Amino acid sequence: MWNPILETMPREKLRELQLKKFRRIVAWAYEHSRFHRRLYDQAGLIPGDIKTFDDIARVPKVEKKMMRDIQGIDPYPYGDLLCVPLDEVTTYRQTSGTTGQPVYQADSWQDWEWWSEAWSYILSAQGYRKSDRVFLPFGYNVFVAFWAAHYGAEKLGCEVVPGGVLNTEARLLKMQELRASAMMATPTYVLNMAETARKKLGLDPARDFHIQRITCAGEPGANIPSTKQRMEETWGAKVFDHIGATEIGAWSFECLEQPGGLHVNDGLFLVQIEDVESGELIEEPGLSGKMVITALDRFAQPCIRFDSKDIIQWHDRECSCGRSFRLIKGGIIGRADDITKVKGVLLAPTAIEDVVRGIPELGDEYEVMVTKKGDVDHIAITVELRPEAEQLKAEVEARLASQLRLKTNLGYAITFVPFRTLHRYELKARRFIDKRKHT
Ligand SMILES: [Zn+2]
């Protein structure tokens, strides 16, 4: 463990620490950011009002939209949420903008060290050691992606190879040449790389590389059982999940025990789950709700009671690794905005992925489109049939239809396209298209 004292701290002690840190960050934001002062003044709240854990729920939530609204005003371009002078900002990042205008994120050097500290927990928990040579095949740019992972791995003493502007083939060859022992990428890109290795370079990822562990982030895949299995078999490696976000930080990680979910880093974050409709806090396992999260030690552009819209649920078990950090079951189940009803049925796009990736005759990519014809919802899926499975098309189609019906309670119009026709994503894949929202 990176920090055994914190990671095994009894839960009541952890809660005390979280409350103490929460009060500190709220007081700091109230003192240093006009945005937070306005927000708390409007709610009739002063930091001193927060005395118990229950009081935390009184603190107003911050939505992404509120952050966008203040962008572009001084201190430019971050707006008055910034708690330090612009001179202290050392790093600019922005969100990917998949749900609208990107949010700009300022980090001070202290906060950037905090990022790499958070990643040190993740990597230690996943078995990264000084002896690892870690390859990072991602475009180092304005998106935070694996930037902090890079620094975290260095902090741990690993050797880090930045696979920046290289194309996929060049990245693969470099990884092979250097006998990299670990890599980090989105699940989509992990599969995409394997496909490129086989098709373009004639290499078998499991046989011709030395990758032992892969850390995934950016998409749900590493906690969708069939996608995880596909990646682990393809690369002959252990695959671990991590969830983080630009405006939050690196808040969760899967450990070596792979307990069917991720640990929340309770030492550095406060995660709360709220019922989407009633707003009531959910403490018991099995009920999903949206995550409201606070980064307890991030000071330049704080993240306090951030309404992430991510749907998660508590796991019903403790982890055998010995950490007292709580577990969430699976990964992010969906987004509060995305968990839509189709034909009156609640649909989580991750369930579709689990079905498609569970059918070996299908390629890794797929696309789901929801439209409205008159008053009736229509859901269609496009999948790729692997060339070697051409003869089995009718049988695969029947299996896909029945599995989709079983797992999502919906009937789909199924279209097959030739292998490698659908778009290959490197960062965040967009496979679920809801056309009803735009008509
Ligand atoms: Zn664990």
Residues whose N, C-alpha, C, O or C-beta is under 5 A from the ligand:
A	BS01	ZN	C255 E257 C319 C321 R323
